[in-house]
């Protein structure tokens, strides 16, 4: 079986397309729309939401590479698949860096909020403790007998 992930509808669609071409004994080529999409996407600014799309492109190109390794006489675009896959990998790395940076900012924000919360709680506890100590001292010294 081809290494296709059923989670990626795009990959399954292209796998069916490749299988259809293969069954007709035609050369199996990377479809021009996929080439155009990858090249167009490579010129765009990457954002976190584009990560899944690039993962799907990567998966389709892996399927094509698998096909080319098994049936190199019919899958004739192996070099093109490798070039496109390299472009996609660069875009995936860029998207992952954005995601990692956002997560780091969220963690930093949480840590700062948590430190502030703990500092405020310590101050409140210190105030409460200081008041108890004073009252306790007063009670112990006998100057004030109110409990």
C-alpha positions in Angstrom: 0.0 0.0 0.0 1.0 3.6 -0.6 1.9 5.6 2.5 -1.3 7.7 2.4 -2.7 9.3 5.4 -6.5 9.2 5.3 -6.6 12.4 7.4 -5.4 14.4 4.3 -8.2 14.5 1.8 -5.9 16.2 -0.7 -3.4 13.3 -0.5 -6.1 10.8 -1.1 -7.4 12.7 -4.1 -3.9 12.9 -5.7 -3.3 9.2 -4.8 -6.4 8.3 -6.8 -5.2 10.5 -9.6 -1.8 8.8 -9.6 -3.4 5.3 -9.5 -5.7 6.1 -12.4 -2.8 7.3 -14.5 -0.8 4.2 -13.5 -3.7 1.8 -14.3 -3.9 3.2 -17.8 -0.2 2.5 -18.2 0.4 6.2 -18.8 3.4 8.2 -17.4 2.5 9.3 -13.9 3.2 13.0 -13.7 2.8 15.5 -10.9 -0.3 17.5 -12.0 0.2 21.0 -13.1 -2.3 22.5 -10.5 -0.2 21.0 -7.7 3.0 22.4 -9.1 1.3 25.8 -9.5 -0.1 25.7 -5.9 3.3 24.8 -4.4 5.1 27.5 -6.4 2.5 30.1 -5.6 2.5 29.2 -1.9 6.2 29.4 -1.8 6.0 33.1 -2.7 3.5 33.9 0.0 4.1 34.9 3.6 3.7 31.9 5.8 1.4 31.9 8.8 0.5 29.3 11.3 -2.8 28.4 9.6 -0.9 27.4 6.4 1.0 24.7 8.2 -1.7 22.1 7.5 -1.8 22.9 3.8 1.9 22.6 3.5 1.8 19.3 5.4 -0.7 18.0 2.8 1.5 19.1 -0.1 4.4 17.4 1.6 2.4 14.2 2.0 1.3 14.2 -1.6 4.9 14.6 -2.7 6.0 11.8 -0.4 3.3 9.6 -2.1 4.7 10.5 -5.5 8.3 9.7 -4.4 7.1 6.4 -3.1 5.5 5.7 -6.4 8.6 6.8 -8.3 10.9 4.6 -6.3 8.6 1.6 -6.9 7.8 2.3 -10.6 10.5 4.6 -11.8 9.7 3.9 -15.5 6.2 5.3 -15.1 6.6 8.0 -12.4 8.9 10.3 -14.3 8.8 13.5 -12.2 10.9 12.3 -9.3 13.3 15.2 -9.5 10.5 17.7 -9.7 8.8 16.1 -6.7 12.1 16.4 -4.7 12.4 20.1 -5.6 8.8 20.8 -4.7 9.2 18.9 -1.5 12.2 20.9 -0.5 10.3 24.1 -1.1 7.4 22.8 1.0 9.8 21.7 3.8 11.2 25.2 4.0 7.7 26.6 4.3 6.8 24.0 7.0 9.9 25.0 9.0 8.9 28.7 8.7 5.4 27.9 9.9 6.7 25.8 12.8 8.9 28.7 13.8 5.9 31.0 13.9 3.9 28.5 15.9 6.8 27.9 18.3 7.3 31.7 18.8 3.6 32.2 19.5 3.7 29.3 22.0 6.8 30.8 23.7 5.1 34.2 24.0 2.0 32.5 25.5 4.2 30.6 28.0 6.1 33.8 28.9 2.9 35.6 29.4 1.5 32.8 31.6 4.7 32.7 33.6 4.7 36.5 34.1 1.0 36.4 35.1 1.7 33.5 37.4 4.7 35.2 39.0 2.6 38.3 39.6 -0.2 36.3 41.1 2.2 34.5 43.4 3.9 37.7 44.4 0.5 39.3 45.2 -0.5 36.3 47.2 2.8 36.3 49.2 2.2 40.0 50.0 -1.3 39.3 51.2 -0.1 36.3 53.2 2.7 38.5 54.7 0.2 41.2 55.6 -2.1 38.7 57.2 0.8 37.0 59.0 2.2 40.4 60.2 -1.2 41.3 61.6 -1.5 38.0 63.4 2.0 38.4 64.8 1.2 41.8 66.2 -2.0 40.7 67.7 -0.3 37.7 69.1 2.4 39.8 70.7 -0.1 42.1 72.2 -2.0 39.2 73.6 1.2 37.6 75.0 2.5 40.8 76.6 -0.8 41.3 78.4 -1.2 44.9 77.2 -4.4 44.0 75.4 -6.6 41.2 76.5 -9.0 41.2 73.5 -8.9 38.0 71.7 
